[in-house]
Amino acid sequence: VASPLGSMYPPMPELTARARPLVEAGECEAGDADARARDVSRGYFLLDWLRVIRQAFGHSPHPLAAYRGGAICGILPLVRVSSRLFGSFLVSLPFVNYGGVLADDPAAALALLGRAERLRQESGCDSLELRHCGPVFPTLPSLSAKEAMLLDLRSDPEAQWKGFKDKVRNQVRKAVKGGLSLESGGPELLDEFYRVFCVNMRDLGTPVYSRKFFADVLRFFPSSTRVLSVRRAGRCIASGIVYTYGDTMQMPWASSLVSERASCPNHLLYWEAIRQASAEGFTRFDFGRSTPGSGPWKFKRQWGAYPMPLRWEYCLGLGKSLPGLNVANPKFSFAIAAWKHLPLPVANVLGPRIVRCIP
């Protein structure tokens, strides 16, 4: 039997799994149940993430499932991101850290990959991008430029605190002694999170996500998301959105005002998130992805976080190269420098229109 990807793989035994789109309501519910049974820490295989992306960005979702004997044995949530400026891509999943294939065995994984590649060809997309945590399809082209930073948690917040180095604890104490306080809440804190996030992204030279994206995340996941805000004299100076799933609490989006960083608001923000995670029985805290050796990577490392290399695997169209839509690409250096000097209202209007096309 031919490989799902033609000559990319050698001939293999006939697959016992077949993949097709999830289309019926009952199938979608079964897909979510399947994801919960297999995925213990990430949480981005739930189909509500496809709904968030569709509503916030307008992109088309394409959830796939592999079946064996009438039962689901693997899932692959996909989104088509298309623009005249950057091209068209199938991504699992755009705008978040994780995704890709979640399957019982290699046969189910290959069935999903073959169906996804067929969808890429039929839709005319330049590439299929699978955001895996390690090699799932070792023969595919891949990028490993980022690492997730993870911290194993103790069951007692006090023991967690004592396990940090003196420098980290002193910076948290400095924030508290300097009059900073933290509030934990929900959508009522979204506006102040977004104000700080917009300033920080403009200062980094990066287009900002729309407020609607974060509002939809909080709306679709009300019991597993929260907003943490650090304030000085009532004014928010640092904030982050936390997402909990399985055994893990993660903070995929966090920002602080550069003008306030000397008072260590980031240290109070992350300590409070870690404290809450420990107190609530989570066993892992996920700081999100960073470039190895970068400033954010070093900040996360000082908490005792360890790196987990991320491997994004690709199927490419004929003549297409690996995507380079990131701030490390030299061809974007002028645009990044110019963006940093935009008036904030202009950056806030233009940013969501541009970033929706950059998965």
Buried (B, 14 or more C-beta within 10 A) or exposed (E): EEBBBEEEBEEEEEBEBBBEBBEEEEBBEBBBEBBBEBBEBBBBBBBBBBBBBBBBBEBBBBBBBBBBEEEBBBBBBBBBBBBEEBBBBBBBBBBBBBBBBBBBBBBBBBBBBBBBBEBBEEBEBBBBBBBBBEEBBEEBBBBEEBBBBBBEBBEEBEEBBEBBEEEBBEBBBBBBEBEBBBBEEEBEBBEBBBBBBBBBBBBBBBBBBBBBBBBBBBBBBEEBBBBBBBBBEEEBBBBBBBBBBBEBBBBBBBBBBEEBEEBBBBBBBBBBBBBBBBBEEBBBBBBBBBBBEEEBBEBBBEBBBEBBEBBBBBBBBEEBEEBEEEEEEEEBEEEBEEBEEBEBEEBBEBBBEBBBBBB
